[in-house]
């Protein structure tokens, strides 16, 4: 018997999981844990998602779960995936597959009962690990355990063929290197470099999803530097040409114990140009909220105090702005103890003071707000006097 999953692995205690594997034929070798849950557990990492592979056809999985009283959702029936809803959360159950045709973006698959065929269609050796739910033995067809021990991200078989099957694997190579790798596999790196232009065939949503995951990995700075050096970004994100600001940001995040954030880190990779950030955000199909953050992250900090940034931008954008600046770390840390002030003057207050309804109210309100901020957010009584003085001056100048 080879290596075993530790018997005290946290995920093994998930409510309903043992019953699910028994229903799917664990005693007959018809179901195994697969992929990330095996990889991460062997690395001593608690993984959130549990995936199962089975020799059963998808319809048979549905019927078996129904008979056992386990809720099943056909989330990806065409590709053989059923989601079992357990008391401890969802578990994906996927029928063994082999690729029939690929075009670099999509794959046409057929179902099989051959475990090695299923493993052969996966991307990296460390992701093609299976484990028997009864014996906990790890089944490794392509040397994934050795690669895992060496922290080596290596394609299964011919790297060129793997990339031709799915161009996104270029980015996945660097993402897994950013998360697990100590040194890049030379053959894989060479192919990713040579085929970087293949990324242009992918939807920008897929590129964005993979990139944003990469940017928060433990060794993102190292991986991004390698990608820049080998021209990986050039076909789809030529704006990314330097990782120095990202390295500085990562150090500041670590010092302040603020979790890494993918949008903030993407902003650190772009030139300090709002127009560039706007274009990249649109190209990657980011949400409106994330686009605003990306644009704001490229804008330099002026002389605003942390409390003013908190008031004007909100907690997230204020933290982004300070982390991406060269402000002292203490200013970033101070945000956690600050509460955003509430401007006590409303438009109706100015109307009561004699300002006619209309655009003048909004303009004067902004003037008073700026004075209030300049005095470091005084109390309501002082703010009222600021408003009285501003209104008097406005009325005099309007005569």
C-alpha positions as a LaTeX table, in Angstrom:
\begin{tabular}{lrrr}
\hline
Residue & $x$ (\AA) & $y$ (\AA) & $z$ (\AA) \\
\hline
Unk1 & 0.00 & 0.00 & 0.00 \\
Unk2 & 1.24 & 3.50 & $-0.86$ \\
Unk3 & 0.82 & 6.75 & 0.99 \\
Unk4 & $-2.35$ & 7.36 & 2.99 \\
Unk5 & $-4.46$ & 10.39 & 3.73 \\
Unk6 & $-4.10$ & 11.10 & 7.47 \\
Unk7 & $-6.95$ & 9.42 & 9.33 \\
Unk8 & $-7.48$ & 12.61 & 11.35 \\
Unk9 & $-7.96$ & 14.80 & 8.26 \\
Unk10 & $-10.67$ & 17.31 & 9.12 \\
Unk11 & $-12.79$ & 16.78 & 6.02 \\
Unk12 & $-13.31$ & 13.08 & 6.81 \\
Unk13 & $-15.55$ & 14.12 & 9.70 \\
Unk14 & $-17.97$ & 16.08 & 7.52 \\
Unk15 & $-21.54$ & 15.10 & 8.34 \\
Unk16 & $-23.01$ & 12.80 & 5.71 \\
Unk17 & $-19.79$ & 12.26 & 3.76 \\
Unk18 & $-19.21$ & 8.66 & 4.84 \\
Unk19 & $-22.82$ & 7.79 & 3.99 \\
Unk20 & $-22.45$ & 9.43 & 0.57 \\
Unk21 & $-19.35$ & 7.43 & $-0.32$ \\
Unk22 & $-21.01$ & 4.21 & 0.81 \\
Unk23 & $-24.08$ & 4.94 & $-1.32$ \\
Unk24 & $-21.77$ & 5.42 & $-4.32$ \\
Unk25 & $-20.04$ & 2.09 & $-3.79$ \\
Unk26 & $-16.94$ & 2.78 & $-1.71$ \\
Unk27 & $-16.83$ & $-0.90$ & $-0.71$ \\
Unk28 & $-16.60$ & $-1.83$ & $-4.40$ \\
Unk29 & $-14.00$ & 0.76 & $-5.37$ \\
Unk30 & $-16.54$ & 2.78 & $-7.40$ \\
Unk31 & $-15.91$ & 6.18 & $-5.81$ \\
Unk32 & $-12.80$ & 8.10 & $-4.72$ \\
Unk33 & $-11.85$ & 11.48 & $-3.34$ \\
Unk34 & $-10.16$ & 13.45 & $-6.10$ \\
Unk35 & $-8.14$ & 16.55 & $-6.88$ \\
Unk36 & $-7.72$ & 19.48 & $-4.53$ \\
Unk37 & $-9.01$ & 17.75 & $-1.42$ \\
Unk38 & $-6.34$ & 15.04 & $-1.77$ \\
Unk39 & $-3.58$ & 17.46 & $-2.78$ \\
Unk40 & $-4.26$ & 19.93 & 0.03 \\
Unk41 & $-4.71$ & 17.26 & 2.69 \\
Unk42 & $-1.35$ & 15.71 & 1.78 \\
Unk43 & 0.16 & 19.18 & 2.22 \\
Unk44 & $-1.45$ & 19.59 & 5.64 \\
Unk45 & $-3.92$ & 22.22 & 4.39 \\
Unk46 & $-7.57$ & 22.18 & 5.46 \\
Unk47 & $-9.52$ & 22.31 & 2.20 \\
Unk48 & $-13.05$ & 23.66 & 2.01 \\
Unk49 & $-14.33$ & 21.76 & $-1.02$ \\
Unk50 & $-14.65$ & 18.00 & $-1.29$ \\
Unk51 & $-14.89$ & 16.45 & $-4.76$ \\
Unk52 & $-15.67$ & 12.83 & $-5.57$ \\
Unk53 & $-15.07$ & 10.89 & $-8.77$ \\
Unk54 & $-17.14$ & 7.83 & $-9.59$ \\
Unk55 & $-17.49$ & 5.14 & $-12.21$ \\
Unk56 & $-21.29$ & 5.52 & $-12.14$ \\
Unk57 & $-23.10$ & 7.31 & $-14.95$ \\
Unk58 & $-24.60$ & 10.69 & $-13.91$ \\
Unk59 & $-28.20$ & 9.46 & $-14.10$ \\
Unk60 & $-27.28$ & 6.49 & $-11.91$ \\
Unk61 & $-25.73$ & 8.85 & $-9.36$ \\
Unk62 & $-28.97$ & 10.86 & $-9.28$ \\
Unk63 & $-31.07$ & 7.75 & $-8.74$ \\
Unk64 & $-28.75$ & 6.33 & $-6.08$ \\
Unk65 & $-28.78$ & 9.57 & $-4.09$ \\
Unk66 & $-32.54$ & 9.88 & $-4.39$ \\
Unk67 & $-33.03$ & 6.34 & $-3.10$ \\
Unk68 & $-30.75$ & 7.13 & $-0.15$ \\
Unk69 & $-32.65$ & 10.32 & 0.68 \\
Unk70 & $-29.72$ & 12.58 & $-0.22$ \\
Unk71 & $-30.68$ & 15.75 & $-2.06$ \\
Unk72 & $-28.99$ & 15.88 & $-5.46$ \\
Unk73 & $-28.76$ & 18.81 & $-7.90$ \\
Unk74 & $-27.74$ & 18.18 & $-11.56$ \\
Unk75 & $-25.40$ & 21.19 & $-11.65$ \\
Unk76 & $-23.38$ & 19.98 & $-14.64$ \\
Unk77 & $-25.16$ & 16.95 & $-16.01$ \\
Unk78 & $-23.70$ & 17.24 & $-19.52$ \\
Unk79 & $-20.21$ & 17.08 & $-18.04$ \\
Unk80 & $-21.13$ & 14.41 & $-15.53$ \\
Unk81 & $-21.35$ & 16.50 & $-12.36$ \\
Unk82 & $-24.00$ & 16.08 & $-9.68$ \\
Unk83 & $-23.94$ & 18.12 & $-6.48$ \\
Unk84 & $-24.92$ & 16.21 & $-3.36$ \\
Unk85 & $-26.30$ & 18.46 & $-0.63$ \\
Unk86 & $-25.07$ & 17.13 & 2.72 \\
Unk87 & $-25.76$ & 18.51 & 6.21 \\
Unk88 & $-22.15$ & 19.75 & 6.16 \\
Unk89 & $-22.44$ & 21.40 & 2.76 \\
Unk90 & $-22.33$ & 20.52 & $-0.95$ \\
Unk91 & $-20.09$ & 17.83 & $-2.44$ \\
Unk92 & $-19.55$ & 17.53 & $-6.20$ \\
Unk93 & $-19.73$ & 14.03 & $-7.64$ \\
Unk94 & $-18.37$ & 13.68 & $-11.17$ \\
Unk95 & $-18.40$ & 10.64 & $-13.44$ \\
Unk96 & $-15.01$ & 9.59 & $-14.82$ \\
Unk97 & $-14.38$ & 11.28 & $-18.17$ \\
Unk98 & $-12.11$ & 11.26 & $-21.17$ \\
Unk99 & $-11.72$ & 14.04 & $-23.72$ \\
Unk100 & $-13.20$ & 13.40 & $-27.15$ \\
Unk101 & $-12.37$ & 16.80 & $-28.67$ \\
Unk102 & $-10.81$ & 20.05 & $-27.45$ \\
Unk103 & $-10.32$ & 23.45 & $-29.05$ \\
Unk104 & $-8.32$ & 25.31 & $-26.42$ \\
Unk105 & $-11.43$ & 26.75 & $-24.80$ \\
Unk106 & $-13.97$ & 23.93 & $-24.45$ \\
Unk107 & $-13.83$ & 20.16 & $-24.24$ \\
Unk108 & $-16.25$ & 17.53 & $-25.50$ \\
Unk109 & $-16.14$ & 14.62 & $-23.10$ \\
Unk110 & $-17.30$ & 11.01 & $-22.94$ \\
Unk111 & $-17.84$ & 9.05 & $-19.78$ \\
Unk112 & $-15.58$ & 6.15 & $-18.89$ \\
Unk113 & $-14.97$ & 3.67 & $-16.11$ \\
Unk114 & $-11.20$ & 3.90 & $-16.47$ \\
Unk115 & $-9.56$ & 5.79 & $-13.61$ \\
Unk116 & $-6.29$ & 6.35 & $-15.45$ \\
Unk117 & $-8.13$ & 7.86 & $-18.45$ \\
Unk118 & $-9.82$ & 10.29 & $-16.11$ \\
Unk119 & $-6.50$ & 11.20 & $-14.50$ \\
Unk120 & $-4.81$ & 11.66 & $-17.88$ \\
Unk121 & $-7.21$ & 14.46 & $-18.92$ \\
Unk122 & $-6.37$ & 16.59 & $-15.88$ \\
Unk123 & $-3.84$ & 19.41 & $-16.00$ \\
Unk124 & $-1.11$ & 18.88 & $-13.39$ \\
Unk125 & 0.18 & 15.77 & $-11.67$ \\
Unk126 & $-0.63$ & 17.20 & $-8.23$ \\
Unk127 & $-4.27$ & 17.60 & $-9.28$ \\
Unk128 & $-4.61$ & 14.01 & $-10.51$ \\
Unk129 & $-4.44$ & 12.37 & $-7.10$ \\
Unk130 & $-7.26$ & 10.12 & $-5.88$ \\
Unk131 & $-7.89$ & 8.55 & $-2.49$ \\
Unk132 & $-9.92$ & 5.52 & $-1.51$ \\
Unk133 & $-12.55$ & 6.62 & 1.04 \\
Unk134 & $-12.33$ & 3.31 & 2.91 \\
Unk135 & $-8.60$ & 2.56 & 3.03 \\
Unk136 & $-7.50$ & 6.23 & 2.61 \\
Unk137 & $-4.81$ & 5.05 & 0.19 \\
Unk138 & $-3.69$ & 7.72 & $-2.30$ \\
Unk139 & $-3.75$ & 6.54 & $-5.92$ \\
Unk140 & $-1.18$ & 8.35 & $-8.05$ \\
Unk141 & $-0.87$ & 7.57 & $-11.78$ \\
Unk142 & 1.62 & 10.25 & $-12.87$ \\
Unk143 & 4.05 & 10.96 & $-10.04$ \\
Unk144 & 1.97 & 13.65 & $-8.41$ \\
Unk145 & 3.06 & 12.76 & $-4.88$ \\
Unk146 & 6.73 & 13.19 & $-5.79$ \\
Unk147 & 5.95 & 16.51 & $-7.47$ \\
Unk148 & 3.95 & 17.58 & $-4.44$ \\
Unk149 & 6.87 & 16.74 & $-2.15$ \\
Unk150 & 9.19 & 18.74 & $-4.42$ \\
Unk151 & 6.65 & 21.60 & $-4.71$ \\
Unk152 & 6.88 & 21.20 & $-8.47$ \\
Unk153 & 3.97 & 22.13 & $-10.73$ \\
Unk154 & 4.23 & 19.74 & $-13.68$ \\
Unk155 & 1.87 & 19.07 & $-16.55$ \\
Unk156 & 0.63 & 15.53 & $-17.08$ \\
Unk157 & 2.25 & 14.16 & $-20.21$ \\
Unk158 & 3.19 & 16.56 & $-22.99$ \\
Unk159 & 2.87 & 20.20 & $-21.79$ \\
Unk160 & 2.21 & 21.40 & $-25.35$ \\
Unk161 & $-0.74$ & 19.04 & $-25.71$ \\
Unk162 & $-2.14$ & 20.06 & $-22.31$ \\
Unk163 & $-2.00$ & 23.74 & $-23.24$ \\
Unk164 & $-3.48$ & 23.08 & $-26.69$ \\
Unk165 & $-6.42$ & 21.35 & $-25.00$ \\
Unk166 & $-7.15$ & 24.32 & $-22.74$ \\
Unk167 & $-5.26$ & 27.60 & $-23.09$ \\
Unk168 & $-6.28$ & 28.67 & $-19.59$ \\
Unk169 & $-3.77$ & 26.12 & $-18.30$ \\
Unk170 & $-1.06$ & 28.69 & $-19.04$ \\
Unk171 & $-2.43$ & 30.91 & $-16.29$ \\
Unk172 & $-3.22$ & 27.93 & $-14.09$ \\
Unk173 & 0.43 & 26.85 & $-14.32$ \\
Unk174 & 1.51 & 30.14 & $-12.79$ \\
Unk175 & $-1.35$ & 30.20 & $-10.28$ \\
Unk176 & $-0.42$ & 26.80 & $-8.91$ \\
Unk177 & 3.22 & 27.84 & $-8.91$ \\
Unk178 & 2.19 & 30.93 & $-6.93$ \\
Unk179 & 0.36 & 28.76 & $-4.44$ \\
Unk180 & 2.49 & 25.64 & $-4.16$ \\
Unk181 & 5.64 & 25.87 & $-6.25$ \\
Unk182 & 9.25 & 26.26 & $-5.16$ \\
Unk183 & 10.65 & 26.25 & $-8.69$ \\
Unk184 & 8.90 & 26.18 & $-12.06$ \\
Unk185 & 9.00 & 23.01 & $-14.12$ \\
Unk186 & 11.31 & 23.90 & $-17.01$ \\
Unk187 & 9.35 & 22.12 & $-19.75$ \\
Unk188 & 6.05 & 23.60 & $-18.59$ \\
Unk189 & 7.52 & 27.09 & $-18.36$ \\
Unk190 & 8.98 & 26.84 & $-21.85$ \\
Unk191 & 5.64 & 25.82 & $-23.36$ \\
Unk192 & 3.70 & 28.51 & $-21.49$ \\
Unk193 & 6.18 & 31.10 & $-22.73$ \\
Unk194 & 6.02 & 29.88 & $-26.32$ \\
Unk195 & 2.22 & 29.67 & $-26.36$ \\
Unk196 & 1.37 & 32.85 & $-24.42$ \\
Unk197 & $-0.45$ & 34.26 & $-27.45$ \\
Unk198 & $-3.00$ & 31.47 & $-27.06$ \\
Unk199 & $-4.44$ & 33.44 & $-24.14$ \\
Unk200 & $-5.96$ & 35.85 & $-26.65$ \\
Unk201 & $-8.47$ & 33.14 & $-27.61$ \\
Unk202 & $-9.93$ & 33.05 & $-24.10$ \\
Unk203 & $-12.79$ & 35.14 & $-22.80$ \\
Unk204 & $-11.58$ & 37.96 & $-20.63$ \\
Unk205 & $-13.86$ & 36.72 & $-17.84$ \\
Unk206 & $-11.88$ & 33.47 & $-17.67$ \\
Unk207 & $-8.59$ & 35.37 & $-17.73$ \\
Unk208 & $-9.79$ & 37.66 & $-14.94$ \\
Unk209 & $-11.04$ & 34.82 & $-12.75$ \\
Unk210 & $-7.73$ & 32.98 & $-12.96$ \\
Unk211 & $-5.60$ & 36.10 & $-12.53$ \\
Unk212 & $-7.48$ & 37.32 & $-9.46$ \\
Unk213 & $-7.02$ & 33.93 & $-7.79$ \\
Unk214 & $-3.31$ & 34.02 & $-8.62$ \\
Unk215 & $-2.83$ & 37.49 & $-7.14$ \\
Unk216 & $-3.78$ & 36.42 & $-3.60$ \\
Unk217 & $-1.68$ & 33.25 & $-3.56$ \\
Unk218 & 1.17 & 32.99 & $-1.07$ \\
Unk219 & 3.91 & 33.52 & $-3.65$ \\
Unk220 & 2.03 & 35.82 & $-6.03$ \\
Unk221 & 4.85 & 38.36 & $-6.26$ \\
Unk222 & 7.35 & 35.73 & $-7.33$ \\
Unk223 & 4.94 & 34.22 & $-9.86$ \\
Unk224 & 3.96 & 37.59 & $-11.37$ \\
Unk225 & 7.62 & 38.53 & $-11.71$ \\
Unk226 & 8.24 & 35.29 & $-13.60$ \\
Unk227 & 5.22 & 35.93 & $-15.83$ \\
Unk228 & 6.45 & 39.42 & $-16.68$ \\
Unk229 & 9.94 & 38.14 & $-17.41$ \\
Unk230 & 8.55 & 35.54 & $-19.84$ \\
Unk231 & 6.05 & 37.80 & $-21.59$ \\
Unk232 & 2.95 & 35.97 & $-20.38$ \\
Unk233 & 0.87 & 39.11 & $-19.83$ \\
Unk234 & 1.86 & 40.80 & $-23.08$ \\
Unk235 & $-0.92$ & 39.33 & $-25.30$ \\
Unk236 & $-3.83$ & 40.14 & $-22.98$ \\
Unk237 & $-2.63$ & 42.66 & $-20.36$ \\
Unk238 & 0.39 & 44.49 & $-21.76$ \\
Unk239 & $-0.10$ & 47.19 & $-19.12$ \\
Unk240 & 1.41 & 44.82 & $-16.55$ \\
Unk241 & 5.14 & 45.31 & $-16.98$ \\
Unk242 & 6.57 & 45.68 & $-13.48$ \\
Unk243 & 5.99 & 43.92 & $-10.14$ \\
Unk244 & 7.84 & 46.35 & $-7.84$ \\
Unk245 & 4.69 & 48.08 & $-6.55$ \\
Unk246 & 3.06 & 44.71 & $-6.00$ \\
Unk247 & 6.03 & 43.59 & $-3.92$ \\
Unk248 & 5.80 & 46.77 & $-1.82$ \\
Unk249 & 2.05 & 46.36 & $-1.37$ \\
Unk250 & 2.41 & 42.71 & $-0.33$ \\
Unk251 & 4.96 & 43.72 & 2.29 \\
Unk252 & 2.67 & 46.44 & 3.64 \\
Unk253 & $-0.30$ & 44.05 & 3.76 \\
Unk254 & 1.79 & 41.57 & 5.71 \\
Unk255 & 3.05 & 44.23 & 8.13 \\
Unk256 & $-0.46$ & 45.51 & 8.85 \\
Unk257 & $-1.95$ & 41.98 & 8.82 \\
Unk258 & $-4.50$ & 43.08 & 6.26 \\
Unk259 & $-5.47$ & 40.13 & 4.03 \\
Unk260 & $-4.31$ & 40.35 & 0.42 \\
Unk261 & $-6.99$ & 41.56 & $-1.95$ \\
Unk262 & $-6.97$ & 40.76 & $-5.69$ \\
Unk263 & $-8.36$ & 44.09 & $-6.93$ \\
Unk264 & $-5.97$ & 46.09 & $-4.77$ \\
Unk265 & $-3.08$ & 43.94 & $-6.00$ \\
Unk266 & $-4.16$ & 44.33 & $-9.62$ \\
Unk267 & $-4.15$ & 48.11 & $-9.10$ \\
Unk268 & $-0.55$ & 47.84 & $-7.89$ \\
Unk269 & 0.40 & 46.21 & $-11.19$ \\
Unk270 & $-1.02$ & 49.00 & $-13.35$ \\
Unk271 & 0.46 & 52.40 & $-14.17$ \\
Unk272 & $-0.80$ & 55.27 & $-12.02$ \\
Unk273 & $-3.28$ & 56.25 & $-14.69$ \\
Unk274 & $-7.04$ & 56.20 & $-14.11$ \\
Unk275 & $-7.75$ & 55.86 & $-17.82$ \\
Unk276 & $-5.61$ & 52.72 & $-18.02$ \\
Unk277 & $-7.31$ & 51.26 & $-14.94$ \\
Unk278 & $-10.73$ & 52.01 & $-16.42$ \\
Unk279 & $-9.79$ & 50.29 & $-19.67$ \\
Unk280 & $-8.38$ & 47.21 & $-17.91$ \\
Unk281 & $-11.43$ & 46.94 & $-15.65$ \\
Unk282 & $-13.74$ & 47.05 & $-18.65$ \\
Unk283 & $-11.61$ & 44.59 & $-20.63$ \\
Unk284 & $-11.65$ & 42.08 & $-17.79$ \\
Unk285 & $-15.41$ & 42.54 & $-17.34$ \\
Unk286 & $-15.00$ & 43.45 & $-13.68$ \\
Unk287 & $-18.05$ & 44.53 & $-11.70$ \\
Unk288 & $-18.76$ & 48.24 & $-11.44$ \\
Unk289 & $-17.68$ & 48.15 & $-7.80$ \\
Unk290 & $-14.36$ & 46.52 & $-8.63$ \\
Unk291 & $-13.76$ & 48.91 & $-11.52$ \\
Unk292 & $-14.22$ & 51.86 & $-9.18$ \\
Unk293 & $-11.75$ & 50.31 & $-6.75$ \\
Unk294 & $-9.26$ & 49.67 & $-9.51$ \\
Unk295 & $-9.46$ & 53.25 & $-10.74$ \\
Unk296 & $-9.24$ & 54.65 & $-7.20$ \\
Unk297 & $-6.22$ & 52.44 & $-6.53$ \\
Unk298 & $-4.24$ & 54.17 & $-9.27$ \\
Unk299 & $-4.90$ & 57.66 & $-7.90$ \\
Unk300 & $-2.20$ & 59.10 & $-5.64$ \\
Unk301 & $-2.87$ & 60.09 & $-2.06$ \\
Unk302 & $-2.71$ & 63.81 & $-1.40$ \\
Unk303 & $-2.48$ & 65.39 & 2.01 \\
Unk304 & $-5.69$ & 63.83 & 3.33 \\
Unk305 & $-5.65$ & 62.48 & 6.85 \\
Unk306 & $-6.86$ & 58.89 & 7.33 \\
Unk307 & $-10.16$ & 60.09 & 8.78 \\
Unk308 & $-10.82$ & 62.26 & 5.74 \\
Unk309 & $-10.07$ & 59.35 & 3.42 \\
Unk310 & $-12.42$ & 57.18 & 5.46 \\
Unk311 & $-15.19$ & 59.78 & 5.18 \\
Unk312 & $-14.73$ & 60.49 & 1.47 \\
Unk313 & $-13.97$ & 56.97 & 0.23 \\
Unk314 & $-15.30$ & 54.49 & 2.77 \\
Unk315 & $-13.31$ & 51.88 & 4.64 \\
Unk316 & $-12.33$ & 49.68 & 1.67 \\
Unk317 & $-11.13$ & 52.40 & $-0.68$ \\
Unk318 & $-9.40$ & 54.26 & 2.16 \\
Unk319 & $-7.44$ & 51.13 & 3.06 \\
Unk320 & $-6.60$ & 50.57 & $-0.60$ \\
Unk321 & $-5.38$ & 54.13 & $-1.04$ \\
Unk322 & $-3.17$ & 54.08 & 2.06 \\
Unk323 & $-1.74$ & 50.62 & 1.40 \\
Unk324 & $-0.84$ & 51.62 & $-2.14$ \\
Unk325 & 0.81 & 54.84 & $-0.95$ \\
Unk326 & 4.03 & 55.47 & 0.91 \\
Unk327 & 2.20 & 56.72 & 3.99 \\
Unk328 & 3.45 & 55.45 & 7.37 \\
Unk329 & 2.10 & 52.08 & 8.42 \\
Unk330 & 0.62 & 53.67 & 11.54 \\
Unk331 & $-1.86$ & 55.61 & 9.40 \\
Unk332 & $-3.13$ & 52.41 & 7.84 \\
Unk333 & $-3.43$ & 50.76 & 11.24 \\
Unk334 & $-5.34$ & 53.75 & 12.58 \\
Unk335 & $-8.22$ & 53.14 & 10.16 \\
Unk336 & $-9.42$ & 50.19 & 12.24 \\
Unk337 & $-10.09$ & 52.46 & 15.24 \\
Unk338 & $-11.77$ & 55.25 & 13.27 \\
Unk339 & $-15.46$ & 55.76 & 12.61 \\
Unk340 & $-16.55$ & 57.64 & 9.52 \\
Unk341 & $-18.06$ & 61.02 & 10.58 \\
Unk342 & $-21.59$ & 61.97 & 9.51 \\
Unk343 & $-22.03$ & 65.39 & 7.94 \\
Unk344 & $-24.71$ & 67.07 & 10.09 \\
Unk345 & $-25.97$ & 69.62 & 7.54 \\
Unk346 & $-28.65$ & 68.76 & 4.98 \\
Unk347 & $-30.04$ & 70.66 & 2.03 \\
Unk348 & $-33.18$ & 71.50 & 3.97 \\
Unk349 & $-31.07$ & 73.25 & 6.62 \\
Unk350 & $-29.80$ & 75.68 & 4.00 \\
Unk351 & $-33.29$ & 76.31 & 2.63 \\
Unk352 & $-34.36$ & 77.23 & 6.17 \\
Unk353 & $-31.44$ & 79.67 & 6.27 \\
Unk354 & $-32.75$ & 81.47 & 3.20 \\
Unk355 & $-31.14$ & 79.70 & 0.24 \\
Unk356 & $-33.60$ & 79.15 & $-2.60$ \\
Unk357 & $-34.26$ & 75.59 & $-3.69$ \\
Unk358 & $-32.20$ & 74.50 & $-6.68$ \\
Unk359 & $-28.59$ & 73.94 & $-7.68$ \\
Unk360 & $-27.35$ & 76.66 & $-5.31$ \\
Unk361 & $-28.20$ & 74.41 & $-2.36$ \\
Unk362 & $-25.98$ & 71.59 & $-3.62$ \\
Unk363 & $-23.08$ & 73.91 & $-4.42$ \\
Unk364 & $-23.22$ & 75.62 & $-1.05$ \\
Unk365 & $-23.58$ & 72.31 & 0.74 \\
Unk366 & $-20.30$ & 71.15 & $-0.86$ \\
Unk367 & $-18.60$ & 74.36 & 0.23 \\
Unk368 & $-19.72$ & 73.88 & 3.83 \\
Unk369 & $-18.73$ & 70.23 & 3.74 \\
Unk370 & $-15.22$ & 71.16 & 2.58 \\
Unk371 & $-14.90$ & 73.68 & 5.42 \\
Unk372 & $-16.15$ & 71.07 & 7.89 \\
Unk373 & $-13.57$ & 68.56 & 6.68 \\
Unk374 & $-10.80$ & 71.20 & 6.77 \\
Unk375 & $-11.57$ & 71.79 & 10.46 \\
Unk376 & $-11.31$ & 68.03 & 11.11 \\
Unk377 & $-15.02$ & 67.28 & 11.47 \\
Unk378 & $-16.13$ & 69.57 & 14.31 \\
Unk379 & $-19.31$ & 68.90 & 16.28 \\
Unk380 & $-22.80$ & 69.92 & 15.21 \\
Unk381 & $-22.74$ & 73.25 & 17.05 \\
Unk382 & $-19.52$ & 74.38 & 15.38 \\
Unk383 & $-20.72$ & 73.04 & 12.04 \\
Unk384 & $-23.88$ & 75.11 & 12.40 \\
Unk385 & $-21.79$ & 78.25 & 12.81 \\
Unk386 & $-19.74$ & 77.29 & 9.73 \\
Unk387 & $-23.01$ & 76.92 & 7.81 \\
Unk388 & $-24.34$ & 80.29 & 9.08 \\
Unk389 & $-21.17$ & 82.08 & 8.01 \\
Unk390 & $-21.14$ & 80.40 & 4.59 \\
Unk391 & $-24.79$ & 81.24 & 4.00 \\
Unk392 & $-24.24$ & 84.89 & 5.00 \\
Unk393 & $-21.35$ & 85.20 & 2.57 \\
Unk394 & $-23.35$ & 83.50 & $-0.16$ \\
Unk395 & $-26.32$ & 85.83 & 0.30 \\
Unk396 & $-24.10$ & 88.92 & 0.31 \\
Unk397 & $-22.30$ & 87.83 & $-2.89$ \\
Unk398 & $-25.63$ & 87.04 & $-4.56$ \\
Unk399 & $-27.10$ & 90.53 & $-4.11$ \\
\hline
\end{tabular}
